[in-house]
Amino acid sequence: MASALRPPRVPKPKCALPSHYYESFLEKKGPCDQDYKKFWAGLQGLTLYFYNSNRDFQYMEKLDLGTFVKLTDEAPWGTSHDPGTHFNLVLRKQEIKFKVESLESREMWKGFILTVVELRVPSNLTLLPGHLYMMAEVLAKEEVRRSLEIPSCFLKVSRLEAQLLLERYPECGNLLLRPSGDGTVALAVTTRQTLNGAPVVRHYKVKREGTKYVIDVEEPVSCASLDAVVNYFVLHTKKALVPFLLDEDYEKVLGYVEADKENGESLWVAPSVPAVPGPGPASPTSDPKQPSPTSITPGSSQDKLPPLSNPDENYVIPIEDATAADYVNGDVLSTGRLMVLKPKKCPPAPKVQAKPPKPPTVPKPEPKGLPGCLARKLAVSSAQAFFPTTALANVTTELEEKLQRRRALEHTAGLAGDQRANLRAWHISQANPSSQN
């Protein structure tokens, strides 16, 4: 049975190897290393890159030559002579030891490093004419590269800020390139040195004339790039001026080394980190929105409500509902501030004595020695005295009749008295007729 046809295998495309000025095997020993570790090293610009092998595309370590101080040939500790395979790279804050395979390889590494750092082909090394020609080509490439980039010591700061940076971080350098303060495209160089314990700060103006940069001193100096300007200050002060460079030797992307299963090469993998949702507004959903709970921050001790002495005597005055505001979006909450009203202590309400229930009618014993009718009247009058009434409607009909009879008798007695008084006056007038004349 014929086997199923398979599509032709397409070779996996390989990335181009990184371009270096010079590269070869190099053994490195840092300040924290116990022994030398072998790398495939490559020089590009002012950076040394270290790889696990010459087939890797991602470097494992890198070393910045911007803080270069010097190169030395030093025999390893415990040996009487240097076999010509060791050299030390001294930077501003550390010293790295290197070991190579031969004397020629050591001179080549020292030559290329000095070329890119000092921007000149060294003349005090044991090199062949072909090697010097290679370094001259690297010098031209490096000059073009630097003309297109801004030096690391350039900072967008003012004159005062530049002085403060140089004063606060003297270990990071004493030369800083910054924009000029006159509002033009010109630049300025600020330096700070110490003379007899006193700081000496100087400012130099750098003009732009076409594609050139001119240092404005008594004898103007023309440079092809900003990096050449910085290099001029460094070289013409016997390296007393050091470009300012803040320490930022930290990576921004997390990555790790992973071996390729097909060809066994080591690759640098940078996993993609899922975006963490920020505290911004949430995406709209089909569910109805719920108003967020209003948080009330506790106020000071002066704003706290006093304790209620007697809960029965404190009342909350109800406030009538205000007219609801009309919003286009019904889910929008009122933006007014939440006010907590202090409960007002109202005067106690007048106590109204509830009318006691009518007691059951119980026949009371009649007083001895009194007629039954009079006893019943006394009982009724005593009951009315015990249960006082507040209106005239509660007076019994019997009491009203007695009151009317009493008033009628008083009226009749008054008329009779008047008649007697008139009759007496008439008799007196009859008895004394002379008083009438």
Secondary structure, 3 states (H helix, E strand, C coil): CCCCCCCCCCCCCCCCCCCCCEEEEEEEECCCCCCCEEEEEEEECCEEEEECCCCCCCCCEEEEHHHEEEEECCCCCCCCCCCCCEEEEEECCCEEEEECCCHHHHHHHHHHHHHHHHCCCCCCCCCCHHHHHHHHHHHHHHHHHHHCCCCCCECCCCHHHHHHHHHHCHHHCCEEEEECCCCCCCEEEEEEEEECCEEEEEEEEEEEECCEEEECCCCCEEECCHHHHHHHHHHCCCCCCCECCCCCCCCCCCCEEEECCCCCCEEEECCCCCCCCCCCCCCCCCCCCCCCCCCCCCCCCCCCCCCCCCHHHCCCCCCCCCCCCCCCCCCCCCCCCCCCCCCCCCCCCCCCCCCCCCCCCCCCCCCCCCCHHHHHHHHHHHHHHHCCCCCHHHCCHHHHHHHHHHHHHHHHHHHHHHHHHHHHHHHHHHHCHHHCC
